[in-house]
Amino acid sequence: MNNINKYSRQGNTLSIGTKVQRRILFALLVLLIVGVVLLSTLYVQASAYRSTAQQQFTKRISSAVIDAIDQVSRLTGGVQSNSSSKLALVRQYVYCIDQINEISTAISGEAGRLVPREAITALYDDLDTYELLVQTATSSTLEIRTTLLTHLTALKELI
């Protein structure tokens, strides 16, 4: 009778499989921890990159807006021989703003949109109207110049 108790398993010992199973479990646990640390590091780096990119995009858009305002300020209320070339420079700056905004949106989704689509559309509409007035030379451009300047100034404040 004593031999049966001697070789029987004790109820209070805890066994987690064989040695091989414990090693595999330990290796999986280590791999899981390494994976979590690696993914956390990559996430932090991606967040830092996204933040830096957004700052650069904002600086570039702000610079283009300031340059566009400068060019619009040089336009007069009437049509001059160089009005078309000055207006073309303003259009280039607006196009630059639009493209940087689209790149930012492509990288970060709608959360990365720095300039509302409506603002870009309003600027293009202003430029088209201004260009039409310059081509026809039938009326004063002072009103559309003021509107364009107002939209650019509002955009500068928004950024």
Residue pairs with C-beta under 8 A, 6 or more apart in sequence:
16 22
16 25
17 25
50 107
50 108
53 104
53 107
53 108
54 104
54 108
54 112
54 114
57 100
57 101
57 103
57 104
57 112
57 114
58 114
58 159
60 96
60 100
61 97
61 100
61 101
61 114
61 115
61 159
62 156
62 159
64 93
64 94
64 96
64 97
64 100
65 93
65 97
65 152
65 155
65 156
65 159
66 156
67 93
68 90
68 93
68 94
68 97
68 152
69 149
69 152
69 153
69 156
71 86
71 89
71 90
71 93
72 90
72 145
72 148
72 149
72 152
73 149
74 86
75 83
75 86
75 87
75 90
75 141
75 145
76 83
76 141
76 145
77 140
77 141
77 142
77 145
78 140
78 141
78 142
79 133
79 134
79 137
79 141
83 134
83 141
84 131
84 134
84 135
87 127
87 130
87 131
87 134
90 127
90 148
91 127
94 120
94 123
94 124
94 127
97 115
97 120
97 123
97 155
98 115
98 120
100 114
101 113
101 114
101 115
101 120
104 112
104 113
104 114
105 112
105 113
106 112
114 159
115 155
115 158
115 159
116 158
119 151
119 154
119 155
119 158
122 151
123 148
123 151
123 152
123 155
126 144
126 147
126 148
126 151
127 148
129 144
130 141
130 144
130 145
130 148
133 139
133 141
133 144
134 141
